Amino acid sequence: MQRSVSVVGGGVIGLFCARAAAAAGWSVTLHDPTFGARAVGDGAASWVAGGMLAPLSEGWPGEHALLALGSASLRRWHDPVLRADLAGRGVVVSSGSLTVAFDSADAADLRTVADWVGAQGHDLEILSRSEVRTLEPSLSPRVRLGLSAPGELSVDNRALVLALESAVRDRGVQIIRAPVTDLDALTTDRVVVAAGWSTSRLLPGVPVRPVKGEILRLRARSGSASAPTRTVRASVNGRAVYLVPRGDGLVVGATQYEHGDDTAVTVAGVRDLLADAEAVFPAVGDYELAETAAGLRPGSPDNIPVVGRLDDRVVVAAGHGRNGVLLAPVTADAVVAELEGEPLAEAACALPERFPSLTRTRAR
């Protein structure tokens, strides 16, 4: 008899998990009230995201587990079957990322990242001011140093969600467009909870919380200067900012606040993002401000997701923070491995039992 599993949550993580479980032979039901009808006001992180796949350029000494997990997932983004599901849908929008420094302190940090990540066997390159301007002529002449990660990617998160929705339909996943409030009411053999920041409402012991982030979508106008072709990251006045290419312009992000489930876009957030983007890409002022939005990232206490079996029936996949799009493929493989009873070694750092409150739950 075919085994059955319910996946609760249809963001990028839930969609990847449903897709992988169906491919592994499970009968899958996906529960998400917004499936096929996403909207900015939902606050869902999957619809309000930059789409950076940048585990290397965001690495930092000591964060071995997160670097290894992110690198393992980045490799999976090149899987031929996944690429076939995404082909022709405008999902992958750029290759390579560039982090730039404007002062000596930031330049020193870039060298630290390059040395440490390089020592882990990954390809990063320090670029001089002139080399940065050769790669991206539209960037500010004030850039002092750059760090290039040619193997990183960026994706259009909304195109990705639509492609994954199509992929799960094609694999026979049953869609139920209604919220789940009681896991015991689900009749399948197994349950995967991938409900983003609201996972803790269904599983109160799971330490996942909402972390608000605002982003801007900017549209090029007739005569506007060409945007950077790579993802560009920088620190401006102590604030992190990124510019991610889209077919019609840029996504600029992102602020970060601990404000519960508030999704209001603030004047200060928009002001700071525009000012910081203009410091990096001076011609951005000629672009149209097409959209402002806020999403709620699912944060965990140690910034590593919570992925694994909680008991004989329930598997959790949440707490990915700002790395949900990057980590979705390795998370899906880890979830299927848990369903099959064989935890994925590459995702061992994400197992729930690292939290004492969940060790007791899993042991029942």
KETORGU-187989 format. One record per residue (C-alpha): residue number from 0; z, x, y. Coordinates in steps of 0.2 Angstrom, whole numbers, plus 2048, in hexadecimal, padded with zeros to 3 digits. Example, Ala and Ser with C-alpha at 12.3 -4.5 7.8 and 13.67 -1.06 7.14 Angstrom:
% KETORGU-187989
+-----+-----+-----+-----+
:   i :  pz :  px :  py :
+-----+-----+-----+-----+
:   0 : 827 : 83E : 7EA :
:   1 : 824 : 844 : 7FB :
+-----+-----+-----+-----+
This chain:
% KETORGU-187989
+-----+-----+-----+-----+
:   i :  pz :  px :  py :
+-----+-----+-----+-----+
:   0 : 800 : 800 : 800 :
:   1 : 7FC : 807 : 811 :
:   2 : 80A : 80C : 81C :
:   3 : 80D : 804 : 82C :
:   4 : 814 : 80B : 83D :
:   5 : 817 : 803 : 84E :
:   6 : 814 : 80E : 85D :
:   7 : 81E : 808 : 86C :
:   8 : 816 : 80D : 87C :
:   9 : 804 : 80F : 881 :
:  10 : 804 : 81E : 88D :
:  11 : 7FB : 82E : 889 :
:  12 : 809 : 833 : 87C :
:  13 : 809 : 822 : 873 :
:  14 : 7F6 : 821 : 873 :
:  15 : 7F5 : 833 : 86B :
:  16 : 802 : 82E : 85E :
:  17 : 7F9 : 81E : 85A :
:  18 : 7E9 : 827 : 858 :
:  19 : 7F0 : 835 : 84D :
:  20 : 7FA : 829 : 842 :
:  21 : 7EA : 81E : 83F :
:  22 : 7E0 : 82E : 83B :
:  23 : 7EE : 832 : 82E :
:  24 : 7EC : 822 : 825 :
:  25 : 7FA : 818 : 82D :
:  26 : 7F7 : 805 : 832 :
:  27 : 7FC : 806 : 844 :
:  28 : 801 : 7F9 : 851 :
:  29 : 802 : 7FF : 863 :
:  30 : 80E : 7F5 : 86E :
:  31 : 80A : 7F6 : 881 :
:  32 : 809 : 7E8 : 88E :
:  33 : 7FD : 7F2 : 899 :
:  34 : 7F1 : 7F7 : 88C :
:  35 : 7DF : 7F5 : 893 :
:  36 : 7E6 : 7F0 : 8A4 :
:  37 : 7EF : 7FF : 8AC :
:  38 : 7F4 : 7FE : 8BF :
:  39 : 7FB : 80B : 8CB :
:  40 : 80A : 800 : 8CE :
:  41 : 810 : 801 : 8BC :
:  42 : 818 : 812 : 8C0 :
:  43 : 812 : 818 : 8AF :
:  44 : 810 : 82B : 8AF :
:  45 : 800 : 82B : 8A5 :
:  46 : 7F7 : 822 : 8B3 :
:  47 : 7FF : 82C : 8C1 :
:  48 : 7FC : 83E : 8BC :
:  49 : 7F3 : 84E : 8C1 :
:  50 : 7ED : 851 : 8AF :
:  51 : 7F0 : 864 : 8AF :
:  52 : 7F0 : 86D : 89E :
:  53 : 7F9 : 87C : 8A5 :
:  54 : 806 : 883 : 899 :
:  55 : 802 : 895 : 89D :
:  56 : 802 : 895 : 8B0 :
:  57 : 812 : 88B : 8B0 :
:  58 : 81B : 897 : 8A4 :
:  59 : 82B : 8A0 : 8A9 :
:  60 : 835 : 8AE : 8A1 :
:  61 : 841 : 8A6 : 894 :
:  62 : 838 : 896 : 892 :
:  63 : 831 : 89C : 881 :
:  64 : 832 : 88B : 878 :
:  65 : 829 : 881 : 886 :
:  66 : 81B : 88E : 887 :
:  67 : 818 : 88E : 874 :
:  68 : 818 : 87B : 873 :
:  69 : 80C : 87A : 882 :
:  70 : 801 : 887 : 87B :
:  71 : 800 : 87F : 86A :
:  72 : 7FB : 86F : 872 :
:  73 : 7EE : 877 : 87E :
:  74 : 7E5 : 87D : 86E :
:  75 : 7E5 : 86C : 867 :
:  76 : 7DB : 866 : 877 :
:  77 : 7CD : 86F : 870 :
:  78 : 7CD : 866 : 85F :
:  79 : 7BB : 860 : 85B :
:  80 : 7C1 : 84F : 856 :
:  81 : 7CA : 84C : 866 :
:  82 : 7BC : 853 : 870 :
:  83 : 7B0 : 847 : 868 :
:  84 : 7BC : 838 : 86C :
:  85 : 7BC : 83E : 87E :
:  86 : 7AA : 843 : 880 :
:  87 : 79F : 83B : 88D :
:  88 : 7AE : 833 : 896 :
:  89 : 7B2 : 83F : 8A3 :
:  90 : 7C3 : 844 : 89D :
:  91 : 7C2 : 857 : 89E :
:  92 : 7BF : 85B : 8B1 :
:  93 : 7C2 : 86D : 8B2 :
:  94 : 7C5 : 87D : 8A9 :
:  95 : 7D1 : 88B : 8B0 :
:  96 : 7DF : 88A : 8BC :
:  97 : 7E4 : 895 : 8CA :
:  98 : 7F6 : 897 : 8D2 :
:  99 : 7F6 : 89F : 8E3 :
: 100 : 804 : 8A7 : 8ED :
: 101 : 805 : 8A7 : 900 :
: 102 : 814 : 8B4 : 902 :
: 103 : 81B : 8C3 : 8F9 :
: 104 : 829 : 8B9 : 8F0 :
: 105 : 81C : 8AD : 8E8 :
: 106 : 811 : 8BC : 8E4 :
: 107 : 81F : 8C4 : 8DB :
: 108 : 822 : 8B4 : 8D1 :
: 109 : 80F : 8B4 : 8CC :
: 110 : 811 : 8C6 : 8C5 :
: 111 : 820 : 8C1 : 8BC :
: 112 : 817 : 8B2 : 8B4 :
: 113 : 808 : 8BD : 8B0 :
: 114 : 812 : 8CB : 8A8 :
: 115 : 81D : 8BF : 89D :
: 116 : 810 : 8B3 : 897 :
: 117 : 804 : 8C2 : 894 :
: 118 : 811 : 8CA : 889 :
: 119 : 811 : 8BA : 87F :
: 120 : 7FF : 8BD : 87B :
: 121 : 7F7 : 8B1 : 888 :
: 122 : 7E8 : 8B4 : 894 :
: 123 : 7ED : 8B5 : 8A6 :
: 124 : 7E6 : 8BF : 8B4 :
: 125 : 7ED : 8C5 : 8C5 :
: 126 : 7E0 : 8C3 : 8D3 :
: 127 : 7DF : 8CB : 8E4 :
: 128 : 7DC : 8C1 : 8F4 :
: 129 : 7CA : 8C4 : 8F3 :
: 130 : 7C8 : 8C0 : 8E1 :
: 131 : 7D1 : 8AF : 8E4 :
: 132 : 7C5 : 8AC : 8F2 :
: 133 : 7B6 : 8B0 : 8E7 :
: 134 : 7BB : 8A4 : 8DA :
: 135 : 7C0 : 896 : 8E6 :
: 136 : 7B9 : 899 : 8F7 :
: 137 : 7C0 : 889 : 8FF :
: 138 : 7D2 : 88F : 8FD :
: 139 : 7DC : 895 : 90C :
: 140 : 7D9 : 8A7 : 912 :
: 141 : 7EC : 8A8 : 912 :
: 142 : 7ED : 8AA : 8FF :
: 143 : 7F5 : 8BB : 8FB :
: 144 : 7F3 : 8BB : 8E8 :
: 145 : 7ED : 8B0 : 8DA :
: 146 : 7F1 : 8AE : 8C7 :
: 147 : 7E2 : 8A8 : 8BD :
: 148 : 7E4 : 89F : 8AC :
: 149 : 7D2 : 89C : 8A6 :
: 150 : 7D7 : 894 : 896 :
: 151 : 7E0 : 885 : 89E :
: 152 : 7D8 : 874 : 8A1 :
: 153 : 7DA : 864 : 8AB :
: 154 : 7D6 : 853 : 8A7 :
: 155 : 7D3 : 842 : 8B0 :
: 156 : 7E3 : 839 : 8A9 :
: 157 : 7DB : 828 : 8AC :
: 158 : 7CB : 82C : 8A3 :
: 159 : 7D6 : 833 : 895 :
: 160 : 7E0 : 823 : 893 :
: 161 : 7D0 : 819 : 893 :
: 162 : 7C9 : 824 : 886 :
: 163 : 7D8 : 824 : 87B :
: 164 : 7D9 : 811 : 87C :
: 165 : 7C7 : 810 : 875 :
: 166 : 7CC : 81D : 868 :
: 167 : 7DA : 813 : 861 :
: 168 : 7D0 : 803 : 861 :
: 169 : 7C3 : 80C : 857 :
: 170 : 7D0 : 812 : 84A :
: 171 : 7D5 : 800 : 847 :
: 172 : 7E6 : 801 : 850 :
: 173 : 7ED : 7EF : 854 :
: 174 : 7F1 : 7ED : 866 :
: 175 : 800 : 7E1 : 86B :
: 176 : 800 : 7DF : 87E :
: 177 : 813 : 7DB : 880 :
: 178 : 823 : 7E5 : 883 :
: 179 : 82F : 7E9 : 875 :
: 180 : 841 : 7E6 : 878 :
: 181 : 848 : 7E7 : 866 :
: 182 : 842 : 7F4 : 85A :
: 183 : 84A : 7EA : 84C :
: 184 : 83E : 7DC : 84F :
: 185 : 82F : 7E7 : 84A :
: 186 : 82A : 7E5 : 838 :
: 187 : 821 : 7F5 : 835 :
: 188 : 827 : 803 : 829 :
: 189 : 829 : 80F : 837 :
: 190 : 82B : 80F : 84A :
: 191 : 826 : 81C : 857 :
: 192 : 82E : 81A : 868 :
: 193 : 823 : 822 : 875 :
: 194 : 828 : 817 : 884 :
: 195 : 829 : 825 : 891 :
: 196 : 838 : 824 : 89C :
: 197 : 83D : 813 : 896 :
: 198 : 840 : 81A : 884 :
: 199 : 852 : 81B : 887 :
: 200 : 853 : 808 : 88A :
: 201 : 84D : 806 : 878 :
: 202 : 857 : 815 : 871 :
: 203 : 866 : 817 : 87C :
: 204 : 86B : 827 : 875 :
: 205 : 85B : 830 : 879 :
: 206 : 85E : 83A : 88A :
: 207 : 84E : 836 : 893 :
: 208 : 84E : 830 : 8A5 :
: 209 : 841 : 82C : 8B3 :
: 210 : 83C : 83A : 8BF :
: 211 : 831 : 833 : 8CD :
: 212 : 822 : 83C : 8D2 :
: 213 : 815 : 838 : 8E0 :
: 214 : 803 : 83D : 8E0 :
: 215 : 7F4 : 83B : 8EB :
: 216 : 7E2 : 837 : 8E7 :
: 217 : 7D6 : 83E : 8F4 :
: 218 : 7C3 : 83A : 8F4 :
: 219 : 7B6 : 845 : 8FB :
: 220 : 7AC : 83D : 909 :
: 221 : 79A : 841 : 90E :
: 222 : 79A : 853 : 915 :
: 223 : 7AB : 857 : 90F :
: 224 : 7AD : 869 : 909 :
: 225 : 7AD : 86C : 8F6 :
: 226 : 7BE : 86B : 8EE :
: 227 : 7C4 : 879 : 8E2 :
: 228 : 7BC : 879 : 8D1 :
: 229 : 7CC : 87E : 8C8 :
: 230 : 7DD : 877 : 8C8 :
: 231 : 7E6 : 880 : 8D7 :
: 232 : 7F9 : 881 : 8D7 :
: 233 : 804 : 889 : 8E5 :
: 234 : 815 : 889 : 8ED :
: 235 : 815 : 884 : 8FF :
: 236 : 825 : 884 : 90A :
: 237 : 82F : 885 : 8F9 :
: 238 : 826 : 875 : 8F2 :
: 239 : 81A : 876 : 8E3 :
: 240 : 809 : 86E : 8E6 :
: 241 : 7FA : 86C : 8DB :
: 242 : 7E8 : 867 : 8DE :
: 243 : 7DE : 861 : 8CF :
: 244 : 7CB : 85E : 8D0 :
: 245 : 7C4 : 84C : 8CC :
: 246 : 7B2 : 847 : 8CD :
: 247 : 7B4 : 83F : 8DE :
: 248 : 7C1 : 84A : 8E6 :
: 249 : 7D3 : 850 : 8E2 :
: 250 : 7E4 : 84B : 8DB :
: 251 : 7F2 : 853 : 8E5 :
: 252 : 804 : 853 : 8DE :
: 253 : 811 : 852 : 8DC :
: 254 : 822 : 84E : 8E3 :
: 255 : 832 : 84D : 8D8 :
: 256 : 841 : 842 : 8DB :
: 257 : 84F : 83B : 8D0 :
: 258 : 84F : 829 : 8D7 :
: 259 : 851 : 81E : 8C7 :
: 260 : 842 : 813 : 8C4 :
: 261 : 83C : 812 : 8D7 :
: 262 : 829 : 814 : 8D8 :
: 263 : 827 : 811 : 8EB :
: 264 : 81C : 81F : 8F4 :
: 265 : 826 : 827 : 902 :
: 266 : 81F : 82C : 913 :
: 267 : 828 : 83D : 911 :
: 268 : 81F : 840 : 900 :
: 269 : 80E : 83C : 906 :
: 270 : 811 : 847 : 916 :
: 271 : 817 : 856 : 90C :
: 272 : 809 : 855 : 8FF :
: 273 : 7FB : 854 : 90C :
: 274 : 803 : 862 : 916 :
: 275 : 804 : 86D : 906 :
: 276 : 7F3 : 869 : 900 :
: 277 : 7EC : 86D : 911 :
: 278 : 7F5 : 87E : 911 :
: 279 : 7EC : 882 : 900 :
: 280 : 7DB : 87A : 904 :
: 281 : 7D9 : 878 : 917 :
: 282 : 7CA : 86D : 916 :
: 283 : 7D3 : 85F : 90D :
: 284 : 7D7 : 857 : 91E :
: 285 : 7C5 : 850 : 91D :
: 286 : 7C8 : 847 : 90D :
: 287 : 7CB : 834 : 90B :
: 288 : 7DD : 830 : 906 :
: 289 : 7D8 : 824 : 8F8 :
: 290 : 7E8 : 821 : 8EF :
: 291 : 7FB : 824 : 8F0 :
: 292 : 805 : 821 : 8E0 :
: 293 : 815 : 825 : 8D8 :
: 294 : 819 : 826 : 8C5 :
: 295 : 828 : 829 : 8BB :
: 296 : 828 : 838 : 8B0 :
: 297 : 834 : 837 : 8A0 :
: 298 : 83F : 846 : 8A3 :
: 299 : 84B : 84E : 896 :
: 300 : 85A : 859 : 899 :
: 301 : 852 : 869 : 894 :
: 302 : 840 : 865 : 89A :
: 303 : 83A : 865 : 887 :
: 304 : 835 : 855 : 880 :
: 305 : 83F : 84B : 872 :
: 306 : 833 : 849 : 863 :
: 307 : 839 : 846 : 852 :
: 308 : 842 : 83A : 846 :
: 309 : 851 : 831 : 84B :
: 310 : 855 : 828 : 83A :
: 311 : 84B : 823 : 82B :
: 312 : 840 : 817 : 835 :
: 313 : 83F : 81C : 847 :
: 314 : 836 : 82B : 84F :
: 315 : 838 : 82F : 862 :
: 316 : 82A : 837 : 86D :
: 317 : 830 : 838 : 87F :
: 318 : 837 : 843 : 88C :
: 319 : 827 : 84D : 890 :
: 320 : 82A : 84E : 8A3 :
: 321 : 81B : 854 : 8AC :
: 322 : 813 : 85B : 89D :
: 323 : 80F : 84B : 894 :
: 324 : 7FC : 84C : 894 :
: 325 : 7FD : 85E : 88F :
: 326 : 809 : 85C : 881 :
: 327 : 801 : 84B : 87A :
: 328 : 7F7 : 853 : 86C :
: 329 : 805 : 85E : 864 :
: 330 : 811 : 84F : 866 :
: 331 : 805 : 844 : 85C :
: 332 : 804 : 851 : 84E :
: 333 : 817 : 853 : 84E :
: 334 : 819 : 840 : 84D :
: 335 : 80E : 83E : 83F :
: 336 : 816 : 84D : 836 :
: 337 : 827 : 843 : 838 :
: 338 : 81F : 833 : 831 :
: 339 : 81A : 83D : 822 :
: 340 : 82B : 845 : 820 :
: 341 : 826 : 857 : 825 :
: 342 : 82B : 85C : 837 :
: 343 : 81E : 867 : 840 :
: 344 : 824 : 879 : 842 :
: 345 : 81B : 87B : 853 :
: 346 : 826 : 86D : 85A :
: 347 : 837 : 872 : 853 :
: 348 : 83D : 875 : 865 :
: 349 : 83B : 862 : 869 :
: 350 : 845 : 85B : 85A :
: 351 : 852 : 84E : 860 :
: 352 : 861 : 856 : 857 :
: 353 : 862 : 864 : 864 :
: 354 : 86C : 856 : 86D :
: 355 : 87D : 852 : 866 :
: 356 : 87B : 840 : 869 :
: 357 : 86B : 83F : 85E :
: 358 : 871 : 84A : 850 :
: 359 : 87D : 83C : 84B :
: 360 : 86F : 82F : 84C :
: 361 : 863 : 839 : 841 :
: 362 : 871 : 83D : 834 :
: 363 : 873 : 82A : 830 :
+-----+-----+-----+-----+
